[in-house]
Amino acid sequence: MRETVALVLFDIPTGDRAMRRQYTHFLSGLKRLGYLMLQESVYYKLLTNVSTFSTEQRAVQRIAPTEGTVQFLPIPLGTFKKMTALTGREFDMERLTAPIIEVGGEE
């Protein structure tokens, strides 16, 4: 199984109320799909194998707003782990591979 990180990079205008609503809907949708914020306008998700990439891409495309730019990029996990912060804090790789805790699940 080849783990891949899906990056979603976007630039969505928020000039008026309708655009802000689309932006908010998109962010909520990304979070529902399990994406986490890497930095403003860049979200990521660990995919357990590269074959799920197309499914994820379609899911993000369905929630993408009609205005602005949304890009989707697969990166092998090993390459993603080589990311270095030139300024600011280093990315905590534990966040990427930490087990997911279900809240409100059945006991």
C-alpha positions in Angstrom: 0.0 0.0 0.0 1.5 3.3 -1.0 0.4 6.2 1.2 -0.2 9.5 -0.4 -1.0 13.0 0.9 -3.7 14.8 -1.1 -3.1 18.6 -1.0 -5.9 21.0 -1.8 -4.7 24.5 -2.7 -7.2 27.2 -3.3 -7.8 30.9 -3.9 -11.4 31.7 -3.6 -12.7 35.3 -3.8 -14.8 36.5 -0.9 -15.8 39.9 -2.3 -19.5 39.7 -1.6 -21.9 37.7 0.6 -22.6 35.0 -2.0 -18.9 34.4 -2.5 -18.2 34.2 1.2 -21.0 31.7 1.5 -19.4 29.5 -1.2 -16.1 29.8 0.5 -17.6 28.8 3.9 -19.4 25.9 2.3 -16.2 24.7 0.6 -14.2 24.8 3.9 -16.9 23.0 5.8 -17.0 20.4 3.0 -13.3 19.9 3.1 -13.4 19.4 6.9 -16.3 16.9 6.5 -14.2 15.0 4.0 -11.4 14.7 6.6 -9.0 17.4 5.4 -6.9 19.4 7.9 -5.5 22.9 7.4 -1.7 23.0 6.7 -1.8 26.8 6.2 -4.4 29.3 5.0 -5.8 28.1 1.7 -3.9 24.7 1.8 -5.5 21.6 3.2 -4.2 18.0 3.3 -5.4 14.5 3.9 -3.5 11.2 4.2 -4.8 8.7 1.7 -3.9 5.1 2.5 -3.3 4.2 -1.1 -3.0 6.0 -4.4 -6.1 4.3 -5.8 -8.4 6.4 -3.6 -6.9 9.6 -5.1 -9.4 9.8 -8.0 -12.4 9.3 -5.6 -11.1 12.1 -3.3 -10.5 14.4 -6.3 -14.1 13.9 -7.4 -15.4 14.5 -3.9 -13.5 17.8 -3.6 -14.6 18.8 -7.2 -18.2 18.3 -6.2 -17.9 20.9 -3.3 -15.6 23.3 -5.2 -17.1 26.8 -5.7 -17.8 28.1 -9.1 -15.5 31.2 -8.6 -11.8 31.1 -7.9 -9.2 28.4 -8.3 -9.1 25.0 -6.6 -6.1 22.7 -7.2 -5.6 19.1 -6.1 -2.1 17.5 -5.9 -1.0 14.0 -4.8 2.3 13.8 -3.0 3.9 10.5 -1.8 4.0 10.4 2.0 7.8 10.1 1.9 8.2 13.3 -0.1 5.7 15.2 2.1 7.7 14.2 5.2 10.7 16.0 3.7 8.9 19.3 4.0 10.9 21.9 5.8 9.7 25.2 7.3 11.9 28.0 6.2 10.2 30.4 8.6 7.7 29.7 11.3 7.0 26.4 12.9 7.8 23.0 11.5 4.8 20.8 10.5 4.1 18.2 13.2 4.2 14.9 11.2 2.5 13.2 14.2 -0.7 15.0 13.1 -0.6 13.3 9.8 -0.2 9.7 11.0 -2.0 9.9 14.4 -4.9 7.6 14.8 -8.3 9.1 14.2 -10.5 9.3 17.3 -14.2 8.9 16.7 -16.3 11.2 18.8 -19.8 10.1 19.7 -19.4 6.6 18.4 -21.1 3.6 19.9 -19.4 2.0 22.9 
